[in-house]
Amino acid sequence: MWDFFQTVRHRHSVRRYQADVPIEPEALHGVLEMALAAPSAGDLQSYHLVVVRDRDLRQRLAEHSGEAFLAEAPVDIVICADPGRSGERFGHRGREVFALQDASIAATYIQLAAVAEGLGSAWAGTFEEGSIRQLLDLSEGLRPVAILALGYPAEIPEPTPRRKLKDIVTYK
Ligand SMILES: Cc1cc2nc3c(=O)[nH]c(=O)nc-3n(C[C@H](O)[C@H](O)[C@H](O)COP(=O)(O)O)c2cc1C
């Protein structure tokens, strides 16, 4: 079992999957549960997750986003922000900021949990919210913010470059 730092360092965007290897329900459940371990504004967990296993729907998600890996992975997770939920407590900031942050952090926890489970994931962000909402019959109030592909990797991606710490940190 990797420690936390190794787990984080082993997370890379996986864009090739073993399409025919399903994810066991227990493994999927364990990964999804980690979303709920994430911090959220007011502990409201202002997001909703749509788990897409249906082959045709995954194909449609891939077409809508232009990301073929969404069709190849056996599971896609559509992470939706729930602005109404956060807005009820926090008003404008809840609707416009906190709900998106809650959903994004949940997505990140899922991506890290996937690594710990031996799975790979990749985030697709290029889609039009309205068409995803229509495709999945989501309620008007939900905003799809990320679609995560999830599955067993068919590639070990090259690590991607990062900026230097000194270029992103200011000490005062
Ligand atoms: C907000 C966001 C949107 C992203 N959208 C896409 C996308 O549409 N397609 C894609 O292939 N990767 C997407 N990614 C993944 C990034 O390209 C990837 O995380 C980055 O290049 C660093 O590589 P790594 O994840 O392997 O460390 C997105 C990541 C984030 C956080």
The ligand as a Gaussian input file, in Angstrom:
#p B3LYP/6-31G(d) Opt

LIG

0 1
 C      -10.403000      21.600000     -14.702000
 C       -9.705000      20.528000     -15.512000
 C      -10.130000      20.292000     -16.817000
 C       -9.503000      19.295000     -17.570000
 N      -10.002000      19.021000     -18.817000
 C       -9.418000      18.016000     -19.539000
 C       -9.956000      17.658000     -20.801000
 O      -10.963000      18.191000     -21.254000
 N       -9.334000      16.668000     -21.494000
 C       -8.220000      16.016000     -21.008000
 O       -7.707000      15.120000     -21.699000
 N       -7.709000      16.333000     -19.801000
 C       -8.271000      17.309000     -19.064000
 N       -7.779000      17.609000     -17.820000
 C       -6.583000      16.899000     -17.314000
 C       -5.340000      17.765000     -17.452000
 O       -5.014000      17.912000     -18.813000
 C       -4.184000      17.116000     -16.675000
 O       -4.546000      17.008000     -15.326000
 C       -2.896000      17.923000     -16.776000
 O       -2.430000      17.942000     -18.103000
 C       -1.792000      17.367000     -15.893000
 O       -1.534000      16.006000     -16.214000
 P       -1.715000      14.857000     -15.134000
 O       -3.159000      14.819000     -14.722000
 O       -1.299000      13.592000     -15.832000
 O       -0.838000      15.175000     -13.961000
 C       -8.401000      18.575000     -17.035000
 C       -8.011000      18.806000     -15.719000
 C       -8.669000      19.752000     -14.956000
 C       -8.265000      19.935000     -13.504000

